[in-house]
Amino acid sequence: MELELPNRLYGEGLEPQVKKINNSCRLKLLELLKEKMEPEFDEVMKDPIFSQIMVIQKNDLKFSA
């Protein structure tokens, strides 16, 4: 079975920019990612690694990178 890659989420040059680095990153990119992949989101949440990352966003947890 050949791996099928997803379409681009954003046009060239339209990727979201991180507002803060190394200071209380708020994970807005994960929120945008969830919105863009809504049809496949339930399937992605079955992935043991990615689901743990999305739980951080879902529970509005913060981290300092």
Residue frames as a rotation matrix with the C-alpha (Angstrom) as fourth column:
MET 1
0.587 0.810 0.000 0.00
0.810 -0.587 0.000 0.00
0.000 0.000 -1.000 0.00
GLU 2
-0.382 -0.724 0.575 1.39
0.714 -0.626 -0.313 3.38
0.586 0.291 0.756 -0.96
LEU 3
-0.316 0.194 -0.929 1.26
0.792 -0.485 -0.371 6.22
-0.522 -0.853 0.000 1.53
GLU 4
0.123 0.433 0.893 -0.95
0.796 -0.580 0.172 9.08
0.593 0.690 -0.416 0.38
LEU 5
-0.772 -0.468 -0.430 0.17
0.630 -0.650 -0.424 12.49
-0.081 -0.599 0.797 1.55
PRO 6
0.212 0.901 -0.379 -2.42
0.777 -0.391 -0.494 15.17
-0.593 -0.190 -0.783 2.42
ASN 7
0.391 0.007 0.920 -2.96
0.698 -0.654 -0.292 18.28
0.600 0.756 -0.261 0.33
ARG 8
-0.734 -0.650 0.199 -1.31
0.408 -0.655 -0.635 21.50
0.543 -0.385 0.746 1.43
LEU 9
-0.043 0.701 -0.712 -3.10
0.976 -0.122 -0.180 23.15
-0.213 -0.703 -0.679 4.34
TYR 10
0.472 0.098 -0.876 -1.95
0.148 -0.989 -0.031 26.63
-0.869 -0.115 -0.481 3.36
GLY 11
0.932 -0.161 0.326 -0.91
0.301 -0.160 -0.940 28.30
0.204 0.974 -0.101 0.13
GLU 12
0.042 -0.999 -0.030 2.74
0.935 0.050 -0.352 29.17
0.353 -0.013 0.936 -0.39
GLY 13
-0.746 -0.443 0.497 3.67
0.241 -0.876 -0.418 32.09
0.621 -0.192 0.760 1.87
LEU 14
0.000 0.850 0.527 0.38
-0.539 -0.444 0.716 31.90
0.843 -0.284 0.458 3.80
GLU 15
-0.074 -0.086 -0.994 1.57
0.588 0.801 -0.112 29.60
0.806 -0.592 -0.009 6.57
PRO 16
0.899 0.420 0.120 0.70
0.141 -0.538 0.831 30.83
0.414 -0.731 -0.543 10.09
GLN 17
-0.088 -0.948 0.306 3.49
-0.119 -0.295 -0.948 32.51
0.989 -0.120 -0.087 11.98
VAL 18
0.109 0.027 -0.994 4.40
0.905 0.411 0.111 31.66
0.411 -0.911 0.020 15.58
LYS 19
0.724 0.268 0.635 3.73
0.080 -0.948 0.309 34.68
0.685 -0.173 -0.708 17.77
LYS 20
0.560 -0.543 0.626 6.12
-0.826 -0.312 0.469 33.75
-0.059 -0.780 -0.623 20.57
ILE 21
0.482 -0.500 -0.720 9.14
0.035 0.832 -0.554 31.51
0.876 0.242 0.418 20.76
ASN 22
-0.419 -0.698 -0.580 10.74
0.544 0.319 -0.776 30.29
0.727 -0.641 0.246 24.01
ASN 23
-0.983 0.136 0.126 8.16
-0.183 -0.619 -0.764 32.17
-0.026 -0.774 0.633 26.07
SER 24
-0.480 0.854 0.199 4.81
-0.089 0.178 -0.980 30.59
-0.873 -0.488 -0.009 26.89
CYS 25
-0.932 0.155 -0.327 3.85
-0.321 0.061 0.945 29.30
0.166 0.986 -0.007 23.44
ARG 26
-0.395 0.875 0.279 0.05
-0.687 -0.080 -0.722 29.01
-0.610 -0.477 0.633 23.23
LEU 27
-0.744 0.000 0.668 -0.20
0.247 0.929 0.275 26.29
-0.620 0.370 -0.692 20.58
LYS 28
0.050 0.780 -0.624 -2.38
-0.523 -0.512 -0.681 28.30
-0.851 0.361 0.382 18.20
LEU 29
-0.512 -0.303 -0.804 -0.97
-0.858 0.236 0.457 26.27
0.051 0.923 -0.381 15.32
LEU 30
-0.979 0.188 0.082 -2.58
0.173 0.971 -0.163 23.12
-0.110 -0.145 -0.983 16.71
GLU 31
-0.214 0.946 -0.244 -5.93
0.115 -0.224 -0.968 24.88
-0.970 -0.235 -0.061 16.86
LEU 32
0.027 0.156 -0.987 -5.58
-0.878 -0.468 -0.098 25.91
-0.478 0.870 0.124 13.20
LEU 33
-0.843 -0.404 -0.356 -4.52
-0.524 0.767 0.371 22.40
0.123 0.499 -0.858 12.27
LYS 34
-0.737 0.630 0.245 -7.61
0.329 0.651 -0.685 20.92
-0.591 -0.424 -0.687 13.92
GLU 35
0.109 0.806 -0.582 -9.87
-0.293 -0.533 -0.794 23.30
-0.950 0.257 0.178 11.98
LYS 36
-0.144 -0.249 -0.958 -8.21
-0.969 -0.163 0.188 22.50
-0.203 0.955 -0.218 8.64
MET 37
-0.816 -0.254 -0.519 -8.36
-0.401 0.895 0.193 18.73
0.416 0.366 -0.833 9.04
GLU 38
-0.349 0.756 0.554 -11.86
-0.871 -0.044 -0.489 18.43
-0.345 -0.653 0.674 10.50
PRO 39
0.527 0.635 -0.565 -13.00
-0.790 0.611 -0.049 15.58
0.314 0.472 0.824 8.20
GLU 40
0.254 -0.522 -0.814 -10.02
0.027 0.845 -0.534 13.38
0.967 0.113 0.229 9.19
PHE 41
-0.141 -0.412 0.900 -9.67
-0.797 -0.492 -0.350 14.58
0.587 -0.767 -0.259 12.77
ASP 42
0.657 0.441 0.611 -11.29
-0.730 0.573 0.372 11.53
-0.186 -0.690 0.699 14.43
GLU 43
0.906 -0.369 -0.210 -8.97
0.224 0.836 -0.502 9.22
0.360 0.407 0.839 12.51
VAL 44
0.052 -0.933 0.356 -5.90
-0.112 -0.360 -0.926 11.27
0.992 0.008 -0.123 13.48
MET 45
0.146 0.056 0.988 -6.92
-0.942 -0.297 0.156 11.18
0.302 -0.953 0.010 17.15
LYS 46
0.984 0.176 -0.002 -6.51
-0.170 0.954 0.245 7.39
0.045 -0.241 0.969 17.07
ASP 47
0.323 -0.941 -0.098 -2.77
0.163 0.157 -0.974 7.88
0.932 0.298 0.205 16.57
PRO 48
0.583 -0.031 -0.812 -1.12
0.790 0.255 0.557 7.35
0.190 -0.966 0.173 19.99
ILE 49
-0.479 -0.825 -0.301 1.42
0.860 -0.509 0.027 10.16
-0.175 -0.246 0.953 19.57
PHE 50
-0.756 0.182 0.629 -0.58
0.214 -0.840 0.499 12.82
0.619 0.512 0.596 17.78
SER 51
0.308 0.944 -0.114 -3.57
0.421 -0.028 0.907 12.39
0.853 -0.327 -0.406 20.08
GLN 52
0.224 -0.295 -0.929 -1.40
0.965 -0.065 0.254 13.26
-0.135 -0.953 0.270 23.09
ILE 53
-0.845 -0.529 0.074 -0.26
0.533 -0.823 0.196 16.46
-0.042 0.205 0.978 21.40
MET 54
-0.464 0.743 0.483 -3.85
0.101 -0.498 0.861 17.46
0.880 0.448 0.156 20.59
VAL 55
0.352 0.557 -0.753 -4.91
0.822 0.201 0.533 16.84
0.448 -0.806 -0.387 24.19
ILE 56
-0.535 -0.602 -0.593 -2.54
0.785 -0.614 -0.084 19.67
-0.313 -0.510 0.801 25.17
GLN 57
-0.939 0.217 0.267 -4.46
-0.026 -0.819 0.574 22.00
0.343 0.532 0.774 22.86
LYS 58
-0.130 0.971 -0.202 -7.87
0.323 0.234 0.917 20.65
0.937 0.054 -0.344 23.84
ASN 59
0.390 0.246 -0.887 -7.23
0.902 0.091 0.422 21.25
0.185 -0.965 -0.186 27.55
ASP 60
0.779 -0.085 0.621 -5.68
0.044 -0.981 -0.190 24.68
0.625 0.175 -0.761 26.87
LEU 61
0.694 -0.631 -0.348 -2.44
0.582 0.207 0.786 23.70
-0.424 -0.748 0.510 28.58
LYS 62
0.880 -0.470 -0.067 0.57
-0.449 -0.777 -0.441 25.98
0.156 0.418 -0.895 28.22
PHE 63
0.657 -0.752 -0.041 4.23
0.714 0.604 0.354 25.20
-0.241 -0.262 0.934 27.92
SER 64
0.704 -0.557 -0.441 7.47
-0.517 -0.827 0.219 27.08
-0.487 0.074 -0.870 27.79
ALA 65
0.926 -0.346 0.153 9.77
0.360 0.678 -0.641 25.98
0.118 0.649 0.752 25.00
